[in-house]
């Protein structure tokens, strides 16, 4: 998997990540709340939020909306009680001196104080030449206020201050609830940021000193005590422990870490002390890469989001035309101006695309944050949503469906002069000097058998052939078939190379004494992942450079629908193209290195890797863990995300089909009509439903 290397900067990862989250929040607020965000910025501080203060500023915005709501609600109560229309409907009468003027004063306060976010939002949208929901709300409350004020000072008609007051109160309530939902969408990222500790224990000149995390540099040696959070990405220099990485990678079980293993900043140490050599700080850290990926994903618009934006814009134009059209039609039909104006106000209120503005962005924010929290990093939103279209998924074998770490399949000796344990013991004596996967497999087997590894001398690496050395005075070689063929060494006929991926021969004092076969072990989760995909109608194919016997063996064990064997790295892209030419919508999984062309060619490219390898340039989606179950979860979550978006779009626009004609008064003669207050309630209700529906997406991740 490719790495994204950046210049080393001594910035606090915690502060850096916090700023990134703030940026995400600001962009989300801007996308979903449009004009009223600007209105609140101007109203509370006179300056837009930025940097470290952005997050607190959004909380101030929510508090300000809350305050405006409660003040307006308290003032609206006497306005409603003093309304002649309300008194008539409820069958009571109050004789209050100057009632009309009291209602005018209270409504003026409500209009200018409670309605201020909408009025400033209207001005902002008009300046940009992009009328939206703020334009609709601003026009509706302004028309209602000016008309009612004119009635107070002599115009013939009936005021509807009470509709104005209740409309603003309900709008403020809807916006307040919506903003809380939007802010809550970034909670998963906030939790990630909060996991990074503020200080680290630096080991310098044999002493341990406490330093700020921003002062750490690459190459520093730090001490991580039991129960502490790892302060930076690095490698274990000394010690052994189990780390909880669940908040970072989605891996629920603590992961064992010993010398040489990578650790991620923010993970929680178990019961062992670790000395860690710092490898990444600041912008290079895993946590920052995750947040940057999430930020980019939330910034990038998908086709569904573009559809929502287009729908919102058209709905705005339709609402304005329908509103003024309603006014004109009722006047032409002979109704008085007050009635016609009320119908116009109601039409404009009820058709506000407020829920539509929230429908998709909130789902995007939640799905991206929840995915990141479960080790699924989305780089391309459109590809993620398109996962619902996948008809065929190609699995690269090694490291995805298999462990990627070869285990011993069999140990065979040629004669009675040496037994299996002795052959393994001598072989391990040479192999302990190498990090090769064959060496590590042999050493794991020896450890499992309880065999003590003897010391060795004169170790020598034979490029492309094997290893040799002196073990207890004996010349020991562990070599592959190439060495045997090159030196024409005679070995007994056997099935050593049948159905396995690797075979090595052991020679003691230049005589072949036996061979060891190794097989890449299938991951326990692979079969379940394949089964889930099958149940969802998705074909699965195995892609490998291994021979056909190996490919067939793995494919059959996992009950896959086919395999592509002996495929060289540069041929993988062609295989994807061939399937696409047949009309298949193809997903490709791989490690992001030799699979890069195929990942780029696939309709959905899924890079599989672990640790800090989170920046595969060519993949659309990155799975932090190499767990094939995550691939199935990802596709199902992509489908669930798309469903939520469509559900929200349908709800946000669909209610207008019924509500708009009723608001315009098409059933007026049948006695059915919607008042501006009811219109505002319906609009706010649709917004709340959309927000709740988006939040339910959190339950969909497997």
C-alpha positions as CSV (number, residue, x, y, z in Angstrom):
1,X,0.0,0.0,0.0
2,X,1.3,3.4,-0.9
3,X,2.2,5.9,1.8
4,X,1.6,9.6,1.8
5,X,4.8,11.1,3.1
6,X,4.7,14.7,4.2
7,X,7.4,17.0,5.7
8,X,7.8,16.5,9.4
9,X,6.3,19.3,11.4
10,X,6.4,19.7,15.1
11,X,2.7,20.3,15.6
12,X,0.5,18.8,18.2
13,X,-1.4,15.8,16.6
14,X,-4.2,16.6,19.1
15,X,-4.4,20.2,18.0
16,X,-3.9,19.4,14.4
17,X,-6.7,16.8,14.5
18,X,-9.0,19.1,16.4
19,X,-8.6,21.8,13.8
20,X,-9.4,19.3,11.0
21,X,-12.6,18.3,12.9
22,X,-13.5,22.0,13.2
23,X,-13.1,22.4,9.5
24,X,-15.3,19.4,8.8
25,X,-18.0,20.8,11.2
26,X,-17.8,24.3,9.6
27,X,-18.2,22.9,6.1
28,X,-21.1,20.6,7.2
29,X,-22.8,23.6,8.9
30,X,-22.4,25.6,5.7
31,X,-23.7,22.9,3.5
32,X,-26.8,22.0,5.5
33,X,-27.8,25.2,7.3
34,X,-26.9,27.6,4.4
35,X,-27.7,31.2,5.3
36,X,-28.5,31.0,9.0
37,X,-24.9,29.9,9.8
38,X,-23.7,33.2,8.4
39,X,-26.5,35.0,10.2
40,X,-25.4,33.5,13.5
41,X,-21.8,34.2,12.9
42,X,-22.5,37.9,12.3
43,X,-25.0,38.1,15.2
44,X,-22.9,36.5,17.9
45,X,-19.3,37.7,17.2
46,X,-19.2,39.6,14.0
47,X,-16.6,37.2,12.7
48,X,-16.7,33.7,11.2
49,X,-15.3,30.9,13.3
50,X,-11.8,29.5,12.6
51,X,-9.1,27.3,14.0
52,X,-9.4,26.1,17.6
53,X,-12.4,28.3,18.3
54,X,-14.6,26.9,15.6
55,X,-16.0,24.0,17.6
56,X,-16.9,26.3,20.6
57,X,-18.4,28.8,18.2
58,X,-20.8,26.2,16.8
59,X,-21.9,25.4,20.4
60,X,-22.5,29.1,20.9
61,X,-24.6,29.1,17.7
62,X,-26.7,26.3,19.1
63,X,-27.1,28.1,22.4
64,X,-28.0,31.3,20.6
65,X,-30.8,29.6,18.6
66,X,-32.0,28.0,21.9
67,X,-32.2,31.4,23.6
68,X,-34.0,33.0,20.6
69,X,-36.5,30.1,20.6
70,X,-37.3,30.5,24.4
71,X,-37.6,34.3,24.3
72,X,-39.8,34.2,21.2
73,X,-41.9,31.4,22.7
74,X,-42.6,33.5,25.9
75,X,-43.4,36.6,23.8
76,X,-45.6,34.6,21.4
77,X,-48.0,33.4,24.2
78,X,-49.6,36.8,24.8
79,X,-49.6,37.5,21.1
80,X,-51.6,34.3,20.5
81,X,-54.0,35.1,23.4
82,X,-54.6,38.6,22.2
83,X,-55.4,37.5,18.6
84,X,-59.1,38.1,17.8
85,X,-59.0,35.0,15.5
86,X,-57.7,32.7,18.2
87,X,-60.3,34.1,20.7
88,X,-63.0,33.4,18.1
89,X,-61.8,29.9,17.4
90,X,-61.5,29.0,21.1
91,X,-64.7,30.8,22.1
92,X,-63.5,33.4,24.6
93,X,-63.2,37.1,24.6
94,X,-60.6,39.4,26.3
95,X,-61.1,43.2,26.5
96,X,-57.5,44.4,26.8
97,X,-56.9,48.1,26.2
98,X,-54.6,48.8,23.2
99,X,-54.4,45.0,22.5
100,X,-53.6,45.5,18.9
101,X,-50.6,47.8,19.7
102,X,-49.4,45.4,22.4
103,X,-49.5,42.6,19.9
104,X,-47.6,44.8,17.4
105,X,-44.8,45.6,19.8
106,X,-44.4,42.0,21.0
107,X,-44.5,40.7,17.3
108,X,-41.9,43.4,16.3
109,X,-39.5,42.0,19.0
110,X,-40.2,38.5,17.8
111,X,-39.8,39.5,14.1
112,X,-36.4,41.3,14.6
113,X,-34.9,39.2,17.4
114,X,-36.3,35.7,16.7
115,X,-36.4,36.2,12.9
116,X,-32.9,37.8,12.6
117,X,-31.1,34.6,11.5
118,X,-33.6,34.2,8.7
119,X,-33.5,37.8,7.6
120,X,-29.7,38.0,7.4
121,X,-29.8,34.6,5.7
122,X,-32.1,36.0,3.1
123,X,-29.8,39.0,2.4
124,X,-26.8,36.6,2.1
125,X,-28.6,34.4,-0.4
126,X,-29.8,37.3,-2.5
127,X,-26.2,38.7,-2.5
128,X,-24.9,35.4,-3.8
129,X,-27.7,35.2,-6.4
130,X,-28.7,31.8,-5.0
131,X,-32.1,32.0,-3.4
132,X,-32.8,29.1,-1.0
133,X,-34.8,28.2,2.1
134,X,-33.7,31.4,3.9
135,X,-35.1,33.5,1.1
136,X,-38.4,31.6,1.5
137,X,-38.6,32.0,5.3
138,X,-37.4,35.6,5.2
139,X,-39.9,36.6,2.5
140,X,-42.7,34.8,4.3
141,X,-42.2,36.4,7.7
142,X,-41.5,39.8,6.2
143,X,-44.7,39.8,4.1
144,X,-46.6,38.7,7.2
145,X,-45.1,41.3,9.5
146,X,-45.4,44.3,7.1
147,X,-49.0,43.4,6.2
148,X,-50.1,43.0,9.8
149,X,-48.3,46.2,10.8
150,X,-50.2,48.0,8.1
151,X,-53.5,46.7,9.5
152,X,-52.6,48.1,12.9
153,X,-52.0,51.5,11.4
154,X,-55.2,51.7,9.4
155,X,-55.2,49.2,6.5
156,X,-58.5,47.4,6.3
157,X,-58.1,43.7,7.1
158,X,-57.2,41.3,9.8
159,X,-53.7,41.0,11.2
160,X,-52.1,37.6,11.6
161,X,-49.4,38.4,14.2
162,X,-50.2,35.1,15.9
163,X,-49.3,33.2,12.7
164,X,-46.1,35.2,12.4
165,X,-45.1,34.6,16.0
166,X,-45.8,30.9,16.0
167,X,-44.1,30.5,12.6
168,X,-40.9,32.0,13.9
169,X,-41.0,30.0,17.1
170,X,-41.5,26.7,15.2
171,X,-38.8,27.7,12.7
172,X,-36.3,28.4,15.5
173,X,-37.2,25.1,17.2
174,X,-36.6,23.2,13.9
175,X,-33.3,24.9,13.3
176,X,-32.1,24.4,16.9
177,X,-32.9,20.7,16.7
178,X,-31.3,20.4,13.2
179,X,-28.1,22.2,14.3
180,X,-27.7,19.8,17.3
181,X,-28.0,16.9,14.9
182,X,-25.5,18.3,12.5
183,X,-23.0,19.0,15.3
184,X,-23.5,15.5,16.6
185,X,-22.5,14.0,13.3
186,X,-18.8,14.7,14.1
187,X,-18.9,13.0,17.5
188,X,-17.0,10.0,16.3
189,X,-14.2,12.1,15.0
190,X,-14.1,14.1,18.2
191,X,-13.7,10.9,20.1
192,X,-10.8,9.9,17.9
193,X,-9.1,13.3,18.6
194,X,-9.7,13.0,22.3
195,X,-7.9,9.7,22.4
196,X,-4.5,11.3,21.8
197,X,-2.8,12.1,25.1
198,X,-1.4,15.5,25.9
199,X,1.9,14.3,27.2
200,X,4.5,11.5,26.7
201,X,7.3,9.9,28.7
202,X,10.5,10.5,26.8
203,X,13.5,8.3,27.5
204,X,16.7,10.4,27.2
205,X,20.2,9.5,28.5
206,X,18.7,6.7,30.6
207,X,16.2,9.0,32.3
208,X,12.5,9.3,31.8
209,X,11.1,12.8,31.5
210,X,7.6,14.1,30.8
211,X,7.2,16.2,27.6
212,X,4.4,17.7,25.6
213,X,3.2,15.5,22.8
214,X,4.0,18.3,20.3
215,X,7.6,18.2,21.3
216,X,8.1,14.6,20.3
217,X,10.3,14.0,17.2
218,X,10.9,11.1,14.9
219,X,13.5,8.8,16.4
220,X,12.6,9.6,20.0
221,X,12.3,6.7,22.5
222,X,9.3,6.8,24.7
223,X,7.9,4.8,27.6
224,X,4.3,3.7,27.5
225,X,3.2,2.4,30.9
226,X,0.3,-0.1,31.4
227,X,-3.1,1.5,30.9
228,X,-1.7,4.6,29.2
229,X,-2.5,5.8,25.7
230,X,0.2,5.5,23.1
231,X,1.3,9.2,22.3
232,X,2.6,8.7,18.8
233,X,2.9,6.2,15.9
234,X,6.0,4.0,16.3
235,X,7.6,0.6,16.6
236,X,8.1,-1.4,19.8
237,X,11.7,-1.4,20.8
238,X,11.4,-3.4,23.9
239,X,8.6,-5.0,25.9
240,X,5.4,-7.0,25.3
241,X,1.8,-6.0,25.8
242,X,-1.7,-6.2,24.3
243,X,-3.1,-2.9,22.8
244,X,-6.7,-1.9,22.4
245,X,-7.0,-0.3,18.9
246,X,-10.7,-0.6,18.6
247,X,-11.4,3.1,18.4
248,X,-8.8,3.5,15.6
249,X,-9.2,0.4,13.5
250,X,-12.5,-1.2,14.5
251,X,-10.6,-4.3,15.8
252,X,-12.5,-5.3,18.9
253,X,-9.9,-7.7,20.4
254,X,-6.7,-6.4,22.0
255,X,-3.7,-6.9,19.6
256,X,-0.5,-8.4,20.9
257,X,2.6,-6.2,20.4
258,X,6.2,-7.4,20.8
259,X,9.6,-6.1,19.6
260,X,9.4,-4.7,16.0
261,X,5.6,-4.5,15.9
262,X,4.0,-1.2,14.9
263,X,1.8,0.8,17.3
264,X,-0.7,3.5,16.6
265,X,-0.9,6.8,18.5
266,X,-4.1,6.9,20.5
267,X,-4.4,3.1,21.1
268,X,-4.6,2.0,24.7
269,X,-1.8,-0.1,26.3
270,X,-2.7,-3.2,28.2
271,X,-0.8,-4.6,31.2
272,X,2.7,-4.5,29.9
273,X,5.2,-1.7,29.7
274,X,6.5,-0.8,26.2
275,X,9.5,1.2,24.9
276,X,8.4,2.7,21.6
277,X,10.6,4.3,18.9
278,X,8.6,7.2,17.5
279,X,8.1,7.0,13.7
280,X,5.3,9.5,12.9
281,X,4.2,12.7,14.6
282,X,2.0,15.6,13.6
283,X,0.6,15.4,10.1
284,X,2.2,12.0,9.4
285,X,0.4,10.3,12.2
286,X,-2.2,7.7,11.5
287,X,-4.9,9.7,13.3
288,X,-4.4,12.8,11.2
289,X,-4.4,10.7,8.0
290,X,-7.8,9.2,9.1
291,X,-9.2,12.7,9.8
292,X,-7.9,14.1,6.5
293,X,-9.5,11.2,4.6
294,X,-12.8,11.8,6.4
295,X,-12.6,15.5,5.8
296,X,-11.9,14.9,2.1
297,X,-14.8,12.4,1.9
298,X,-17.2,14.8,3.5
299,X,-16.0,17.6,1.2
300,X,-16.4,15.6,-2.0
301,X,-19.9,15.6,-3.4
302,X,-21.4,12.4,-4.7
303,X,-24.0,12.1,-7.4
304,X,-26.8,11.8,-4.8
305,X,-25.7,15.0,-3.1
306,X,-25.7,16.8,-6.5
307,X,-29.2,15.5,-7.0
308,X,-30.2,16.9,-3.6
309,X,-28.7,20.3,-4.4
310,X,-30.5,20.5,-7.8
311,X,-33.8,19.5,-6.1
312,X,-33.4,22.1,-3.4
313,X,-32.7,24.9,-5.9
314,X,-35.7,24.0,-8.1
315,X,-37.9,23.7,-5.1
316,X,-37.0,27.2,-4.1
317,X,-37.9,28.6,-7.5
318,X,-41.1,26.6,-7.5
319,X,-42.1,27.8,-4.1
320,X,-41.5,31.5,-5.0
321,X,-43.5,31.1,-8.2
322,X,-46.2,29.1,-6.4
323,X,-46.4,31.6,-3.6
324,X,-46.8,34.7,-5.7
325,X,-49.0,32.8,-8.1
326,X,-51.3,31.8,-5.2
327,X,-51.6,35.5,-4.2
328,X,-52.5,36.5,-7.8
329,X,-55.0,33.7,-8.3
330,X,-56.9,34.4,-5.1
331,X,-57.0,38.1,-5.8
332,X,-58.3,37.4,-9.3
333,X,-60.9,35.1,-7.8
334,X,-62.2,38.0,-5.7
335,X,-60.8,37.1,-2.3
336,X,-59.6,39.9,-0.1
337,X,-55.9,40.8,0.1
338,X,-55.5,39.4,3.7
339,X,-56.7,36.0,2.7
340,X,-54.7,35.9,-0.5
341,X,-51.6,37.0,1.4
342,X,-52.1,34.4,4.1
343,X,-52.2,31.7,1.4
344,X,-49.1,33.0,-0.2
345,X,-47.2,33.0,3.2
346,X,-48.4,29.5,3.9
347,X,-47.3,28.2,0.5
348,X,-43.8,29.7,1.0
349,X,-43.4,28.4,4.5
350,X,-44.5,24.8,3.8
351,X,-42.3,24.5,0.6
352,X,-39.0,25.5,2.3
353,X,-36.4,22.9,1.2
354,X,-35.0,22.9,4.7
355,X,-35.3,19.1,5.2
356,X,-33.9,18.7,1.7
357,X,-30.8,20.7,2.7
358,X,-30.2,18.3,5.6
359,X,-31.3,15.1,3.9
360,X,-28.0,14.0,2.2
361,X,-25.2,16.0,4.0
362,X,-26.2,14.6,7.4
363,X,-26.2,11.0,6.1
364,X,-22.8,11.7,4.5
365,X,-21.4,13.1,7.8
366,X,-22.7,10.2,9.9
367,X,-21.7,7.4,7.5
368,X,-18.2,8.8,7.0
369,X,-17.6,9.3,10.7
370,X,-19.1,5.9,11.7
371,X,-17.1,4.1,8.9
372,X,-13.9,5.7,10.1
373,X,-14.7,4.6,13.6
374,X,-15.0,1.0,12.3
375,X,-11.8,0.9,10.2
376,X,-13.5,1.7,6.9
377,X,-12.0,4.9,5.4
378,X,-13.9,6.4,2.5
379,X,-11.9,8.4,0.0
380,X,-14.5,8.5,-2.8
381,X,-18.1,9.1,-1.8
382,X,-19.6,8.2,-5.2
383,X,-17.8,4.9,-5.2
384,X,-19.0,4.2,-1.7
385,X,-22.6,4.8,-2.6
386,X,-22.1,2.8,-5.8
387,X,-21.2,-0.3,-3.8
388,X,-24.9,-1.1,-3.9
389,X,-24.4,-1.7,-7.7
390,X,-21.6,-4.3,-7.3
391,X,-22.3,-7.5,-9.2
392,X,-18.9,-9.1,-9.0
393,X,-16.1,-8.7,-6.4
394,X,-12.5,-9.8,-7.1
395,X,-10.5,-10.9,-4.1
396,X,-6.7,-10.7,-4.3
397,X,-5.8,-13.9,-2.4
398,X,-2.6,-13.2,-0.4
399,X,-3.2,-11.0,2.7
400,X,-7.0,-10.6,2.0
401,X,-8.6,-14.1,2.0
402,X,-5.5,-15.6,3.5
403,X,-3.3,-14.6,6.4
404,X,-0.4,-13.6,4.2
405,X,1.9,-15.4,6.7
406,X,2.8,-18.8,5.5
407,X,2.4,-21.7,8.0
408,X,4.0,-25.1,7.8
409,X,1.7,-27.7,6.1
410,X,4.0,-30.7,6.4
411,X,7.5,-31.8,7.6
412,X,8.8,-34.9,5.7
413,X,12.2,-36.7,6.2
414,X,13.8,-38.9,3.6
415,X,15.4,-41.6,5.9
416,X,15.7,-42.7,9.5
417,X,19.0,-40.9,10.1
418,X,17.2,-37.8,11.3
419,X,13.7,-37.3,12.7
420,X,11.3,-34.4,12.0
421,X,12.0,-32.5,15.3
422,X,15.8,-32.7,14.7
423,X,15.4,-31.5,11.1
424,X,13.2,-28.6,12.2
425,X,15.7,-27.8,15.0
426,X,18.7,-27.6,12.7
427,X,16.7,-25.6,10.1
428,X,15.6,-23.1,12.7
429,X,19.2,-22.6,13.7
430,X,19.8,-21.1,10.3
431,X,16.4,-19.4,9.8
432,X,16.6,-17.4,13.1
433,X,18.9,-15.0,11.3
434,X,16.2,-14.0,8.6
435,X,13.0,-12.0,8.6
436,X,11.7,-13.8,5.5
437,X,8.1,-15.3,5.7
438,X,9.5,-18.8,5.3
439,X,11.9,-18.3,8.2
440,X,9.2,-16.8,10.4
441,X,6.9,-19.7,9.6
442,X,9.5,-22.3,10.6
443,X,10.3,-20.4,13.8
444,X,6.6,-20.3,14.8
445,X,6.4,-24.0,14.2
446,X,9.5,-24.7,16.3
447,X,8.2,-22.5,19.1
448,X,4.8,-24.2,19.0
449,X,6.6,-27.6,19.3
450,X,8.7,-26.4,22.2
451,X,11.9,-27.0,20.4
452,X,15.0,-25.0,21.6
453,X,16.7,-23.1,18.7
454,X,20.4,-23.8,18.6
455,X,23.0,-21.0,17.9
456,X,24.5,-20.7,14.5
457,X,27.6,-19.3,12.8
458,X,28.7,-18.3,9.3
459,X,25.2,-17.4,8.3
460,X,24.9,-16.7,4.5
461,X,22.0,-15.6,2.3
462,X,21.8,-17.3,-1.1
463,X,19.8,-14.8,-3.2
464,X,16.7,-16.4,-4.7
465,X,17.7,-19.8,-3.4
466,X,17.7,-20.0,0.4
467,X,20.0,-19.8,3.5
468,X,23.0,-21.6,4.9
469,X,25.0,-21.6,8.1
470,X,26.9,-23.7,10.6
471,X,24.8,-25.2,13.4
472,X,26.6,-27.1,16.1
473,X,29.5,-27.8,13.7
474,X,27.2,-29.1,10.9
475,X,26.7,-27.5,7.5
476,X,23.0,-26.8,7.2
477,X,21.2,-25.4,4.2
478,X,17.5,-24.6,3.8
479,X,16.9,-24.1,0.1
480,X,14.2,-24.0,-2.6
481,X,13.7,-26.1,-5.7
482,X,15.9,-23.7,-7.8
483,X,19.0,-24.7,-5.7
484,X,18.2,-28.4,-6.0
485,X,17.9,-28.1,-9.8
486,X,20.9,-25.9,-10.3
487,X,23.2,-28.3,-8.5
488,X,21.4,-31.3,-9.8
489,X,20.9,-32.7,-6.3
490,X,19.0,-36.0,-6.3
491,X,16.0,-36.1,-3.9
492,X,13.5,-38.9,-3.6
493,X,10.4,-38.6,-5.8
494,X,7.5,-37.1,-3.8
495,X,4.5,-34.9,-4.1
496,X,6.3,-32.0,-2.3
497,X,5.1,-29.3,-4.8
498,X,1.6,-30.6,-5.3
499,X,-1.1,-28.3,-4.0
500,X,1.1,-26.2,-1.8
501,X,2.6,-22.8,-2.4
502,X,6.1,-23.2,-1.0
503,X,8.5,-26.1,-0.5
504,X,12.0,-25.9,1.0
505,X,14.6,-28.7,1.2
506,X,16.9,-29.2,4.2
507,X,20.5,-30.3,3.5
508,X,22.7,-31.4,6.4
509,X,26.4,-31.7,5.5
510,X,25.4,-31.4,1.8
511,X,23.0,-34.3,2.0
512,X,19.2,-33.8,1.5
513,X,17.5,-35.1,4.7
514,X,13.9,-33.9,4.0
515,X,11.6,-31.1,3.0
516,X,9.2,-28.6,4.6
517,X,6.0,-27.5,2.8
518,X,4.3,-24.2,3.6
519,X,0.8,-23.0,2.9
520,X,-0.7,-19.5,3.3
521,X,-3.5,-20.1,5.8
522,X,-7.1,-19.0,5.0
523,X,-8.4,-16.4,7.3
524,X,-11.2,-17.7,9.6
525,X,-13.4,-14.8,8.6
526,X,-13.1,-15.4,4.8
527,X,-15.8,-18.1,4.5
528,X,-18.4,-16.0,6.4
529,X,-17.6,-13.0,4.2
530,X,-18.0,-15.0,1.0
531,X,-21.3,-16.4,2.3
532,X,-22.7,-12.9,3.1
533,X,-21.8,-11.7,-0.4
534,X,-23.5,-14.7,-2.0
535,X,-26.6,-14.1,0.0
536,X,-26.7,-10.5,-1.4
537,X,-26.4,-11.7,-5.0
538,X,-22.8,-10.7,-5.5
539,X,-20.5,-13.0,-7.5
540,X,-17.0,-13.5,-6.1
541,X,-13.8,-14.5,-7.8
542,X,-10.3,-15.3,-6.5
543,X,-7.4,-13.6,-8.2
544,X,-3.9,-14.8,-7.6
545,X,-0.4,-15.2,-9.2
546,X,-0.2,-18.7,-7.7
547,X,-0.6,-21.9,-9.8
548,X,-4.0,-23.3,-10.6
549,X,-3.9,-26.1,-8.0
550,X,-3.4,-23.5,-5.2
551,X,-6.1,-21.2,-6.6
552,X,-8.6,-24.1,-7.0
553,X,-7.8,-25.3,-3.5
554,X,-8.6,-21.9,-1.8
555,X,-11.6,-21.3,-4.1
556,X,-13.1,-24.7,-3.3
557,X,-12.6,-24.4,0.4
558,X,-14.3,-21.0,0.5
559,X,-17.0,-22.1,-1.9
560,X,-16.2,-19.3,-4.3
561,X,-17.7,-19.0,-7.7
562,X,-14.4,-19.1,-9.6
563,X,-10.8,-18.2,-9.7
564,X,-8.2,-16.5,-11.9
565,X,-4.8,-18.2,-11.5
566,X,-1.2,-17.5,-12.7
567,X,-2.1,-13.8,-13.1
568,X,0.9,-11.5,-13.2
569,X,0.6,-8.0,-11.5
570,X,0.3,-6.2,-14.8
571,X,-2.5,-8.5,-16.0
572,X,-4.8,-7.8,-13.1
573,X,-6.1,-4.6,-14.6
574,X,-6.9,-6.5,-17.9
575,X,-9.0,-9.1,-15.9
576,X,-11.0,-6.3,-14.4
577,X,-11.6,-4.7,-17.9
578,X,-12.7,-8.1,-19.3
579,X,-15.4,-8.4,-16.6
580,X,-16.5,-4.8,-17.1
581,X,-16.8,-5.4,-20.8
582,X,-19.3,-8.2,-20.0
583,X,-21.5,-5.7,-18.2
584,X,-20.3,-6.5,-14.6
585,X,-20.0,-3.7,-12.0
586,X,-16.7,-4.7,-10.5
587,X,-15.2,-4.2,-7.1
588,X,-11.5,-5.1,-6.6
589,X,-9.8,-5.7,-3.3
590,X,-6.0,-5.7,-3.0
591,X,-3.0,-4.4,-1.0
592,X,-2.6,-1.2,-3.0
593,X,0.9,-2.0,-4.3
594,X,1.0,-4.3,-7.3
595,X,-2.8,-4.1,-7.4
596,X,-2.9,-0.4,-7.9
597,X,-3.8,-0.4,-11.7
598,X,-6.6,-2.9,-11.0
599,X,-7.9,-0.9,-8.0
600,X,-8.0,2.2,-10.2
601,X,-9.7,0.4,-13.1
602,X,-12.4,-1.2,-10.9
603,X,-15.7,0.5,-10.4
604,X,-15.0,0.3,-6.7
605,X,-11.4,-0.1,-5.5
606,X,-11.0,-1.4,-2.0
607,X,-7.4,-1.3,-0.5
608,X,-6.8,-3.8,2.3
609,X,-4.1,-3.1,4.8
610,X,-3.3,-2.5,8.4
611,X,-1.4,-0.2,10.8
612,X,-0.4,3.2,9.4
613,X,-0.9,2.2,5.7
614,X,-4.0,4.2,5.2
615,X,-3.1,6.3,2.2
616,X,-3.5,4.0,-0.9
617,X,-3.5,6.5,-3.7
618,X,-5.6,4.5,-6.1
619,X,-8.3,3.0,-3.9
620,X,-11.7,4.5,-3.3
621,X,-12.1,2.8,0.1
622,X,-9.5,1.7,2.5
623,X,-10.0,-1.1,5.1
624,X,-7.6,-0.6,8.0
625,X,-7.8,-4.2,9.0
626,X,-7.1,-7.1,6.6
627,X,-10.4,-8.7,7.6
628,X,-12.5,-9.9,4.6
629,X,-15.6,-9.6,6.8
630,X,-15.1,-5.9,6.7
631,X,-15.5,-6.0,2.9
632,X,-18.9,-7.5,3.2
633,X,-19.8,-5.1,6.0
634,X,-18.6,-2.2,3.8
635,X,-20.8,-3.2,0.9
636,X,-23.9,-3.7,3.1
637,X,-23.2,-0.4,4.9
638,X,-22.9,1.4,1.5
639,X,-26.3,0.0,0.5
640,X,-27.8,1.1,3.9
641,X,-26.3,4.6,3.4
642,X,-27.8,5.0,0.0
643,X,-31.2,3.8,1.2
644,X,-31.1,6.4,4.0
645,X,-30.3,9.1,1.4
646,X,-33.1,8.1,-0.9
647,X,-35.5,7.8,2.1
648,X,-34.6,11.3,3.2
649,X,-34.9,12.8,-0.3
650,X,-38.3,11.2,-0.7
651,X,-39.5,12.5,2.6
652,X,-38.0,16.0,2.2
653,X,-39.7,16.5,-1.1
654,X,-42.6,14.2,-1.1
655,X,-44.7,15.9,1.5
656,X,-44.8,19.0,-0.7
657,X,-46.9,17.1,-3.2
658,X,-49.8,17.0,-0.8
659,X,-49.0,20.0,1.4
660,X,-48.4,22.6,-1.3
661,X,-51.9,22.3,-3.0
662,X,-53.6,22.3,0.5
663,X,-51.6,25.4,1.5
664,X,-52.6,27.1,-1.8
665,X,-56.2,26.5,-0.9
666,X,-57.3,24.1,-3.7
667,X,-59.7,22.4,-1.2
668,X,-60.9,25.7,0.3
669,X,-64.5,25.1,-0.8
670,X,-64.4,21.8,1.0
671,X,-63.3,23.5,4.2
672,X,-59.8,22.1,4.1
673,X,-57.0,24.6,4.5
674,X,-53.5,24.8,6.2
675,X,-52.6,27.8,8.2
676,X,-49.1,29.3,8.2
677,X,-48.4,28.0,11.7
678,X,-49.4,24.4,10.7
679,X,-47.3,24.8,7.6
680,X,-44.3,25.8,9.7
681,X,-45.0,22.8,12.0
682,X,-45.1,20.4,9.1
683,X,-41.9,21.8,7.6
684,X,-40.1,21.5,11.0
685,X,-41.5,18.1,11.5
686,X,-40.1,16.9,8.2
687,X,-36.7,18.3,9.2
688,X,-36.7,16.4,12.5
689,X,-37.8,13.2,10.8
690,X,-35.0,13.4,8.3
691,X,-32.4,14.1,11.1
692,X,-33.7,11.1,13.2
693,X,-33.7,8.9,10.1
694,X,-30.1,9.8,9.3
695,X,-29.0,9.1,12.9
696,X,-30.5,5.6,12.7
697,X,-27.8,4.8,10.2
698,X,-25.5,4.2,13.1
699,X,-27.3,0.9,13.8
700,X,-26.6,-0.4,10.3
701,X,-22.8,-0.9,10.6
702,X,-22.0,-4.6,11.3
